């Protein structure tokens, strides 16, 4: 039941992982669909029904048949799919699969959108599309941050600071200078003994909502992006925004930036609160898609090209 490059799901996988499998299977399948029965069969093929150890079902484990467990796992995955549909609302493109009672169906433009890019990046990594997907991800996150700050109004901007910088100075000191000019705060870089060793000091994305007067004192966000499976260990790498500004800017912004944390993954609700506490406002896959309307067409084209290459390399 495994597609090329798509490992067979197991019952011990989270509902998010099983839902990802359904979406990837639909991308792979010649008919463009993944059904409840496809997932049940795949779970049965993996033969891991006896590996489940859930406190809620431990007392029922002997009474449940293997088929019932497989069906329960598939039901959990489809509940997660339903939640993804709701969570992507607000975007012009939204959730890119049609969902029925027992299947998800690939749409004509499914593989061209932000969601599929995030799904493939989450599953297959930065190099899956033949170029650095992490840099494309930072550009998407910058636009998501703008959208969240209300970029349908005026005076909302963003800056991709993560290294290597595709736009703007490559050197750290000159990049901080450029950021401060754009931001209208900070007065440029501060020389430190280790300034030359810095690339981005763990800061990937900056966004802010300005006023027409151009004066200091505005809503600023500092964002960190993490694409790998080890994303949980990166939630605290940026640290306090006050520390970052104190270390690397000549003068502090008049109001401290707030933190955001971006991942292409779908984050389990059990991890949500902890991640927000450690990393700031969390943007997982669905939140990014919800705020993807500002992603420009030229970037969408690059995302589509990356996704097409990742599909060809990993699923075709």
RODO-2510 file (C-alpha; in nm, 4 decimals, decimal comma):
residues 316
     n   res          X          Y          Z
     1     x     0,0000     0,0000     0,0000
     2     x     0,2989     0,2347     0,0165
     3     x     0,3552     0,4740    -0,2681
     4     x     0,7145     0,5223    -0,3772
     5     x     0,8825     0,7425    -0,1188
     6     x     0,5755     0,7308     0,1069
     7     x     0,6183     0,5063     0,4079
     8     x     0,3270     0,3014     0,5343
     9     x     0,1471     0,4666     0,8294
    10     x     0,1116     0,2905     1,1626
    11     x    -0,1445     0,3128     1,4392
    12     x     0,1172     0,4644     1,6675
    13     x     0,1474     0,7621     1,4311
    14     x    -0,0352     1,0753     1,5421
    15     x    -0,3600     1,1769     1,3753
    16     x    -0,1615     1,4589     1,2100
    17     x     0,0838     1,2102     1,0583
    18     x    -0,1948     0,9860     0,9313
    19     x    -0,3744     1,2874     0,7815
    20     x    -0,0503     1,3888     0,6103
    21     x    -0,0297     1,0377     0,4655
    22     x    -0,3796     1,0732     0,3199
    23     x    -0,2889     1,4047     0,1560
    24     x     0,0367     1,2720     0,0139
    25     x    -0,1374     0,9579    -0,1100
    26     x    -0,3921     1,1746    -0,2916
    27     x    -0,1076     1,3684    -0,4516
    28     x     0,0528     1,0397    -0,5607
    29     x    -0,2557     0,8475    -0,6681
    30     x    -0,3341     0,8393    -1,0409
    31     x    -0,7003     0,9069    -0,9639
    32     x    -0,6117     1,1850    -0,7205
    33     x    -0,7908     1,0501    -0,4162
    34     x    -0,7212     0,8877    -0,0817
    35     x    -1,0031     0,7070     0,0929
    36     x    -1,0906     0,5859     0,4390
    37     x    -1,0453     0,2291     0,3159
    38     x    -0,7018     0,3130     0,1698
    39     x    -0,5848     0,4246     0,5121
    40     x    -0,7432     0,1291     0,6928
    41     x    -0,5724    -0,1094     0,4496
    42     x    -0,2382     0,0668     0,4903
    43     x    -0,2630     0,0486     0,8693
    44     x    -0,3427    -0,3203     0,8407
    45     x    -0,0477    -0,3695     0,6057
    46     x     0,1878    -0,2177     0,8631
    47     x     0,0589    -0,4712     1,1165
    48     x     0,1105    -0,2586     1,4257
    49     x    -0,2232    -0,2905     1,6031
    50     x    -0,0589    -0,4446     1,9072
    51     x     0,1767    -0,1460     1,9445
    52     x    -0,0885     0,0971     2,0649
    53     x    -0,0692     0,2004     2,4280
    54     x    -0,3225     0,4740     2,4851
    55     x    -0,4501     0,5424     2,8361
    56     x    -0,8020     0,5998     2,7069
    57     x    -0,8175     0,2634     2,5272
    58     x    -0,5898     0,0532     2,7449
    59     x    -0,8842    -0,1053     2,9234
    60     x    -1,0554    -0,1855     2,5958
    61     x    -0,7492    -0,3167     2,4151
    62     x    -0,8424    -0,6817     2,4552
    63     x    -1,2014    -0,6225     2,3440
    64     x    -1,1085    -0,4312     2,0277
    65     x    -1,0378    -0,6256     1,7127
    66     x    -0,7502    -0,5229     1,4899
    67     x    -0,9969    -0,4042     1,2252
    68     x    -1,1715    -0,1840     1,4816
    69     x    -0,8399    -0,0287     1,5786
    70     x    -0,7489     0,0389     1,2166
    71     x    -1,0873     0,1993     1,1559
    72     x    -1,0479     0,4078     1,4719
    73     x    -0,7117     0,5312     1,3488
    74     x    -0,8642     0,6270     1,0142
    75     x    -1,1500     0,8096     1,1889
    76     x    -0,8963     1,0117     1,3875
    77     x    -0,7196     1,1082     1,0647
    78     x    -1,0434     1,2222     0,8994
    79     x    -1,1348     1,4255     1,2086
    80     x    -0,7985     1,5966     1,1706
    81     x    -0,8724     1,6580     0,8001
    82     x    -1,2029     1,8244     0,8966
    83     x    -1,0177     2,0470     1,1428
    84     x    -0,7688     2,1453     0,8712
    85     x    -1,0542     2,2530     0,6455
    86     x    -1,1860     2,4825     0,9206
    87     x    -0,8413     2,6097     1,0138
    88     x    -0,7556     2,7166     0,6578
    89     x    -1,0684     2,9324     0,6231
    90     x    -1,0013     3,2940     0,5365
    91     x    -0,7613     3,2234     0,2525
    92     x    -0,8663     3,2722    -0,1084
    93     x    -0,7312     2,9258    -0,1779
    94     x    -0,8022     2,7486     0,1510
    95     x    -0,7671     2,3759     0,2007
    96     x    -0,6639     2,2343    -0,1388
    97     x    -0,8498     1,9008    -0,1315
    98     x    -1,2182     1,8282    -0,1724
    99     x    -1,3390     1,6319     0,1292
   100     x    -1,6223     1,3796     0,1307
   101     x    -1,7458     1,1549     0,4107
   102     x    -1,4864     0,8890     0,3336
   103     x    -1,2236     1,0372     0,0987
   104     x    -1,0193     1,3403     0,0069
   105     x    -0,9825     1,4349    -0,3587
   106     x    -0,7038     1,6262    -0,5263
   107     x    -0,8158     1,9449    -0,6985
   108     x    -0,6803     2,0590    -1,0337
   109     x    -0,4558     2,3227    -0,8748
   110     x    -0,3784     2,1352    -0,5518
   111     x    -0,0075     2,0940    -0,6197
   112     x     0,0397     2,4608    -0,7128
   113     x    -0,0611     2,6135    -0,3807
   114     x     0,0956     2,7168    -0,0530
   115     x    -0,0558     2,4252     0,1383
   116     x     0,1026     2,1576    -0,0798
   117     x     0,4376     2,3333    -0,0629
   118     x     0,4205     2,3289     0,3182
   119     x     0,3079     1,9656     0,3234
   120     x     0,5931     1,8512     0,0984
   121     x     0,8477     2,0666     0,2813
   122     x     0,7335     1,9193     0,6119
   123     x     0,7580     1,5631     0,4849
   124     x     1,0618     1,5631     0,2560
   125     x     1,2793     1,8529     0,3728
   126     x     1,4434     2,1648     0,2357
   127     x     1,6215     2,0070    -0,0588
   128     x     1,3293     1,8034    -0,1851
   129     x     1,2488     2,0530    -0,4592
   130     x     1,6023     2,0918    -0,5903
   131     x     1,6657     2,4188    -0,4070
   132     x     1,6507     2,5475    -0,0515
   133     x     1,2871     2,5255     0,0485
   134     x     1,3660     2,6990     0,3782
   135     x     1,4335     3,0265     0,1977
   136     x     1,1020     3,0056     0,0123
   137     x     0,9392     2,9259     0,3452
   138     x     1,0786     3,2449     0,5012
   139     x     0,9267     3,4518     0,2203
   140     x     0,5891     3,2872     0,2725
   141     x     0,6103     3,3452     0,6484
   142     x     0,6918     3,7131     0,5998
   143     x     0,3725     3,7569     0,3993
   144     x     0,1730     3,5588     0,6569
   145     x     0,3015     3,7915     0,9285
   146     x     0,2014     4,0946     0,7200
   147     x    -0,1456     3,9512     0,6741
   148     x    -0,1845     3,8824     1,0458
   149     x    -0,0882     4,2430     1,1220
   150     x    -0,3646     4,3627     0,8945
   151     x    -0,1910     4,4340     0,5664
   152     x    -0,5247     4,4935     0,3978
   153     x    -0,4761     4,8341     0,5611
   154     x    -0,1739     5,0566     0,4969
   155     x     0,1704     5,0863     0,6569
   156     x     0,2328     4,7134     0,7108
   157     x     0,5710     4,5821     0,5964
   158     x     0,7984     4,2811     0,6353
   159     x     1,1671     4,2004     0,5978
   160     x     1,3261     3,8585     0,5426
   161     x     1,6383     3,8709     0,7581
   162     x     1,7306     3,5005     0,7604
   163     x     2,0678     3,4047     0,6142
   164     x     2,1597     3,3615     0,3332
   165     x     1,9630     3,6688     0,2310
   166     x     1,8231     3,6626    -0,1215
   167     x     1,7394     4,0335    -0,1037
   168     x     1,9427     4,2866     0,0927
   169     x     2,2978     4,2860     0,2309
   170     x     2,4582     3,9507     0,3040
   171     x     2,6824     4,0773     0,5849
   172     x     2,5263     4,0816     0,9315
   173     x     2,6190     4,4386     1,0315
   174     x     2,5018     4,5932     0,7055
   175     x     2,1859     4,3798     0,7184
   176     x     2,1059     4,5160     1,0663
   177     x     2,1686     4,8682     0,9362
   178     x     1,9298     4,8050     0,6487
   179     x     1,6671     4,6542     0,8781
   180     x     1,6839     4,9546     1,1116
   181     x     1,6379     5,1950     0,8207
   182     x     1,3359     5,0022     0,6952
   183     x     1,1946     4,9689     1,0448
   184     x     1,2632     5,3300     1,1458
   185     x     1,3950     5,2064     1,4808
   186     x     1,7223     5,0861     1,6292
   187     x     1,9676     5,3404     1,4782
   188     x     2,1803     5,0751     1,3062
   189     x     2,4019     4,7879     1,4197
   190     x     2,6038     4,7721     1,7402
   191     x     2,9604     4,6429     1,7134
   192     x     3,0259     4,3379     1,9254
   193     x     3,3401     4,1215     1,9369
   194     x     3,1494     3,8391     1,7669
   195     x     2,9452     4,0483     1,5213
   196     x     3,1462     3,9221     1,2260
   197     x     3,0592     3,5629     1,3201
   198     x     2,6851     3,6228     1,3025
   199     x     2,4680     3,5320     1,0059
   200     x     2,1200     3,6254     1,1304
   201     x     2,1500     3,5640     1,5076
   202     x     1,8481     3,3303     1,4745
   203     x     1,6172     3,6037     1,3425
   204     x     1,4436     3,5034     1,0189
   205     x     1,1492     3,7375     0,9620
   206     x     1,0549     4,0848     1,0824
   207     x     0,7175     4,2504     1,0266
   208     x     0,5672     4,5714     1,1585
   209     x     0,2619     4,7946     1,1416
   210     x     0,3612     5,1577     1,1120
   211     x     0,1799     5,4889     1,1433
   212     x     0,1477     5,7600     0,8799
   213     x     0,3666     5,9926     1,0891
   214     x     0,6653     5,7582     1,0552
   215     x     0,7619     5,8035     1,4198
   216     x     0,8901     5,5374     1,6557
   217     x     0,6522     5,3280     1,8609
   218     x     0,4794     5,0607     1,6589
   219     x     0,3783     4,6966     1,6615
   220     x     0,6835     4,4890     1,5622
   221     x     0,7160     4,1110     1,5381
   222     x     1,0326     3,9019     1,5256
   223     x     0,9782     3,5622     1,3683
   224     x     1,1772     3,2418     1,3683
   225     x     1,1232     2,9699     1,1086
   226     x     1,1903     2,5985     1,1604
   227     x     1,1276     2,3434     0,8855
   228     x     1,2894     2,0232     1,0106
   229     x     1,1595     1,7402     1,2241
   230     x     1,3649     1,8851     1,5117
   231     x     1,1557     2,2027     1,5206
   232     x     1,0595     2,1615     1,8871
   233     x     1,4206     2,2157     1,9898
   234     x     1,4322     2,5490     1,8064
   235     x     1,1475     2,7277     1,9838
   236     x     1,3818     2,9081     2,2227
   237     x     1,6780     2,9745     1,9904
   238     x     1,5792     3,3331     1,9117
   239     x     1,5418     3,4102     2,2812
   240     x     1,3945     3,7317     2,4138
   241     x     1,3463     4,0009     2,1527
   242     x     1,4716     4,2566     2,4053
   243     x     1,8003     4,0655     2,4272
   244     x     1,8343     4,0531     2,0480
   245     x     1,7766     4,4279     2,0145
   246     x     2,0103     4,5086     2,3042
   247     x     2,2866     4,2929     2,1588
   248     x     2,2717     4,3946     1,7955
   249     x     2,1078     4,7399     1,7675
   250     x     2,2636     5,0717     1,8723
   251     x     1,9394     5,1793     2,0331
   252     x     1,6391     4,9781     2,1456
   253     x     1,3071     5,0101     1,9649
   254     x     1,0694     5,2187     2,1728
   255     x     0,8460     4,9122     2,2130
   256     x     0,9845     4,5600     2,2299
   257     x     0,8951     4,3280     1,9402
   258     x     0,6759     4,0267     2,0058
   259     x     0,7774     3,6796     1,8887
   260     x     0,6303     3,4535     1,6251
   261     x     0,7284     3,0954     1,5450
   262     x     0,6627     2,9413     1,2019
   263     x     0,6636     2,5735     1,1008
   264     x     0,5348     2,3975     0,7866
   265     x     0,4065     2,1127     1,0033
   266     x     0,0616     2,0605     1,1492
   267     x     0,1193     2,0899     1,5230
   268     x    -0,0581     1,8575     1,7635
   269     x    -0,2901     2,0379     2,0053
   270     x    -0,1096     1,8769     2,2982
   271     x     0,2063     2,0678     2,2012
   272     x     0,0339     2,3943     2,1137
   273     x     0,0397     2,5847     2,4436
   274     x     0,3975     2,4873     2,5252
   275     x     0,5133     2,5926     2,1789
   276     x     0,3460     2,9324     2,2086
   277     x     0,5010     2,9882     2,5525
   278     x     0,8494     2,9036     2,4281
   279     x     0,8402     3,0362     2,0718
   280     x     0,5711     3,3039     2,0583
   281     x     0,2581     3,3200     1,8442
   282     x     0,2573     2,9894     1,6593
   283     x     0,1941     2,9690     1,2867
   284     x     0,1605     2,6072     1,1819
   285     x     0,0698     2,4921     0,8309
   286     x    -0,2969     2,5854     0,8483
   287     x    -0,2431     2,9250     1,0100
   288     x     0,0109     3,0115     0,7420
   289     x    -0,2353     2,9080     0,4706
   290     x    -0,5116     3,1115     0,6354
   291     x    -0,2855     3,4158     0,6001
   292     x    -0,1429     3,3372     0,2559
   293     x    -0,3481     3,5800     0,0474
   294     x    -0,0576     3,8256     0,0265
   295     x     0,1837     3,5722    -0,1256
   296     x     0,2604     3,7310    -0,4651
   297     x     0,2210     3,5458    -0,7936
   298     x     0,5944     3,5305    -0,8636
   299     x     0,6505     3,3590    -0,5281
   300     x     0,3547     3,1260    -0,5887
   301     x     0,5164     3,0255    -0,9167
   302     x     0,8420     2,9416    -0,7379
   303     x     0,6522     2,7416    -0,4758
   304     x     0,4715     2,5476    -0,7503
   305     x     0,8007     2,4709    -0,9258
   306     x     0,9547     2,3520    -0,5976
   307     x     0,6524     2,1332    -0,5241
   308     x     0,6542     1,9817    -0,8735
   309     x     1,0215     1,8889    -0,8347
   310     x     0,9612     1,7466    -0,4866
   311     x     0,6704     1,5363    -0,6138
   312     x     0,8734     1,4024    -0,9059
   313     x     1,1688     1,3175    -0,6823
   314     x     0,9793     1,1633    -0,3912
   315     x     0,6373     1,0396    -0,5014
   316     x     0,6461     0,9715    -0,8757
***
